[in-house]
Amino acid sequence: MSEHSNVDPQPSLDAILDVLIPANPNRNIPAAGELGVATFVTEAAAQKNALNTALIALLSRAGELAGGITPDTVRQLETELPEAFNLLLVETYKGYYSRPDIRALVGVGAHPVHPAGYEVASESPELLNELTAPVRARGPVFRDPPGGQA
């Protein structure tokens, strides 16, 4: 994340993340900011222009709001900058729940769903037909490569 001010955005980002995914002391589950998810988010922002722009806008606006980062402040950010907020929210969830230690704490196995997880039923032929009908109705939309058969 590139920030044009001399203010360190990390404490504000950590505080926002702690509101998005708060700690649960009764189950020894840390909050997202406390866990260091900000590093995951800022690394993703370095790769994704839209996320970087969203993060800068959210942190800038958060800095303008009086009273520090509170649940009300975060709700205000969501209301005022919904698209930016959604990008941050998705990346926060990815960073938090992709950690095997967190998945184990919240009761989701630290292993992938397959092969060690539960069985996922296949879609019915009727559902597959319904889902693919628009594609089949559209017909071929590709070009034959040179030398292909007509």
C-alpha positions as CSV (number, residue, x, y, z in Angstrom):
1,M,0.0,0.0,0.0
2,S,1.4,3.4,-0.9
3,E,0.4,6.1,1.4
4,H,1.4,9.7,0.8
5,S,1.4,10.9,4.4
6,N,3.9,10.4,7.2
7,V,1.3,8.8,9.4
8,D,1.6,5.0,9.9
9,P,-1.6,3.5,8.6
10,Q,-1.0,0.2,10.4
11,P,-2.6,1.0,13.8
12,S,-5.8,2.2,12.0
13,L,-5.9,-0.8,9.8
14,D,-5.4,-3.1,12.7
15,A,-8.2,-1.4,14.6
16,I,-10.6,-1.7,11.6
17,L,-9.7,-5.4,11.2
18,D,-10.3,-5.9,15.0
19,V,-13.9,-4.5,14.5
20,L,-14.5,-6.6,11.4
21,I,-13.4,-9.8,13.1
22,P,-13.3,-9.2,16.9
23,A,-11.6,-11.5,19.4
24,N,-13.5,-14.1,21.3
25,P,-11.6,-14.3,24.6
26,N,-13.9,-17.1,25.9
27,R,-12.7,-19.4,23.1
28,N,-9.1,-17.9,22.9
29,I,-9.8,-16.7,19.3
30,P,-7.8,-13.5,18.4
31,A,-9.1,-10.6,16.5
32,A,-8.0,-10.1,12.9
33,G,-5.8,-7.0,13.6
34,E,-4.3,-8.6,16.6
35,L,-3.5,-11.7,14.6
36,G,-1.6,-9.6,11.9
37,V,-4.1,-10.0,9.1
38,A,-3.1,-6.4,8.1
39,T,0.1,-7.8,6.6
40,F,-2.0,-10.2,4.4
41,V,-4.2,-7.3,3.3
42,T,-1.4,-4.9,2.5
43,E,0.5,-7.6,0.6
44,A,-2.7,-8.2,-1.4
45,A,-3.1,-4.5,-2.0
46,A,0.4,-4.3,-3.4
47,Q,-0.7,-6.8,-6.1
48,K,-4.3,-5.5,-6.6
49,N,-4.7,-1.9,-7.7
50,A,-8.3,-1.7,-6.8
51,L,-7.7,-3.0,-3.3
52,N,-4.8,-0.6,-2.8
53,T,-7.0,2.4,-3.9
54,A,-9.8,1.1,-1.6
55,L,-7.5,0.8,1.3
56,I,-6.0,4.3,0.9
57,A,-9.5,5.7,0.7
58,L,-10.8,3.9,3.7
59,L,-7.8,4.7,5.9
60,S,-7.9,8.4,4.8
61,R,-11.6,8.7,5.6
62,A,-11.1,6.8,8.9
63,G,-8.4,9.4,9.8
64,E,-10.9,12.2,9.2
65,L,-13.5,10.8,11.5
66,A,-13.5,11.9,15.1
67,G,-13.3,9.4,18.0
68,G,-10.9,6.9,16.6
69,I,-11.9,3.5,15.2
70,T,-15.1,2.2,16.7
71,P,-17.8,-0.1,15.4
72,D,-19.8,3.0,14.6
73,T,-16.8,4.4,12.6
74,V,-16.5,1.1,10.7
75,R,-20.2,1.2,9.9
76,Q,-19.8,4.7,8.7
77,L,-17.0,3.6,6.4
78,E,-19.2,0.8,5.1
79,T,-22.0,3.3,4.3
80,E,-19.8,6.0,2.8
81,L,-17.4,3.8,0.8
82,P,-19.3,0.5,0.2
83,E,-17.3,-0.8,-2.7
84,A,-13.9,-0.1,-1.0
85,F,-15.3,-1.5,2.2
86,N,-16.4,-4.7,0.5
87,L,-12.9,-5.2,-1.1
88,L,-11.3,-4.8,2.4
89,L,-13.9,-7.2,4.0
90,V,-13.3,-9.9,1.4
91,E,-9.5,-9.7,1.8
92,T,-9.8,-9.6,5.6
93,Y,-11.8,-12.8,5.5
94,K,-9.4,-14.5,3.2
95,G,-6.4,-13.5,5.4
96,Y,-8.1,-14.6,8.6
97,Y,-9.8,-17.8,7.6
98,S,-7.0,-19.1,5.4
99,R,-4.9,-19.7,8.4
100,P,-5.1,-23.3,9.6
101,D,-4.7,-22.3,13.3
102,I,-7.8,-20.1,13.0
103,R,-9.8,-22.6,11.2
104,A,-9.1,-25.1,13.9
105,L,-10.1,-22.6,16.6
106,V,-13.5,-21.9,15.0
107,G,-14.2,-25.6,14.5
108,V,-13.4,-26.0,10.8
109,G,-10.7,-28.5,10.1
110,A,-7.2,-27.3,9.3
111,H,-7.2,-29.7,6.4
112,P,-8.8,-29.1,2.9
113,V,-12.3,-30.2,2.4
114,H,-11.1,-32.9,0.1
115,P,-9.8,-35.6,0.3
116,A,-9.9,-35.7,4.1
117,G,-13.1,-33.7,4.5
118,Y,-16.7,-34.5,4.0
119,E,-18.3,-35.8,0.8
120,V,-19.8,-33.2,-1.5
121,A,-22.7,-34.4,-3.5
122,S,-22.7,-33.9,-7.3
123,E,-25.2,-31.6,-8.9
124,S,-28.2,-33.4,-10.4
125,P,-28.4,-33.7,-14.2
126,E,-31.4,-31.4,-14.1
127,L,-29.5,-28.6,-12.3
128,L,-26.5,-29.0,-14.6
129,N,-28.8,-28.7,-17.6
130,E,-30.4,-25.6,-16.1
131,L,-27.0,-24.0,-15.3
132,T,-25.5,-24.7,-18.7
133,A,-28.6,-24.0,-20.9
134,P,-27.6,-20.3,-21.6
135,V,-24.2,-21.4,-22.8
136,R,-25.5,-24.1,-25.0
137,A,-28.2,-21.8,-26.4
138,R,-25.5,-19.2,-27.3
139,G,-23.8,-21.7,-29.5
140,P,-20.1,-21.7,-30.5
141,V,-18.3,-18.4,-29.8
142,F,-14.8,-19.3,-30.7
143,R,-12.7,-19.1,-33.9
144,D,-11.1,-22.1,-35.4
145,P,-7.3,-21.9,-35.3
146,P,-5.5,-21.6,-38.6
147,G,-5.5,-25.0,-40.2
148,G,-8.5,-26.1,-38.2
149,Q,-11.3,-28.1,-39.7
150,A,-14.3,-26.2,-41.0
